[in-house]
């Protein structure tokens, strides 16, 4: 098919070629010609011509023994360049005022710092929430919604020291950890629950009168680059079907990048 502009101003044959490259990227291993043709809904002969061009440009490589295709060095270089330009924190900070205005809840942006979950942006809602939180505040790992999301979406080695410290403090003081078991097994169960639900919430047992919900901004390794937290006073806001919780999760999903096509998984 000859190159010709389509209705959107693009080139139809180039669009089809890129479909082949995206299909290859979505495989977690090398793929055969027949697999790619099936994925793209194209004749194998057409897919083969596109792959030949990508081979020449270095975007695709072919295994000598199996004949299967995989991403080549040019694709890797392009992907790394795109990832290096993706500024999770600043992009999220720029969008935070809109989230606070839309939900009517105070919004926090937190990153993992030397002392654990750390507030780096604070966007107050119209109805001011009085709390001893501010820029630079370090939040607890096990008893804050923010901390629980980092617990679930960072490698255990990153959170291990703070996790052990907070468990030891709770044991020494006799202070219960609420819905968490008093040991590492309980913490792992909590982390698995947060990952399964895609968010964490806490009620007023930790900060009397305040509720909080948090969700992750995920990178291409499905790890939390940042966490966005909404805080308020109405317990109904953290119900499973609450509009504010749904909006928070959608907000974070839009700013995350975890799939080959940039979509969250």
Buried (B, 14 or more C-beta within 10 A) or exposed (E): EEEEEEEEEEBBBEEBBBBBBEBBBEBEEBBBBEBBBBBBEBEBEBBBBBBEEBBEEBBBBBEEEEEBBBBBEBBEEEBEEEEEEEEBBEBBBEBBEEBBEBBBBBBBBBBBEEEBBBBBBBBBBEEEBEBEBEEEBBBBBBBBBBBBBBBBBBEEEBBEEBBEBBBEEBEEEEEEBEEBEEEEEBBBEBBEEBBEBBBBBBBEEBBEEBBBBBBBBBBBEBBBBBBBBBBBBEEEBBEEEBEBBEBBBEBBBBBBBBBBEEEBE
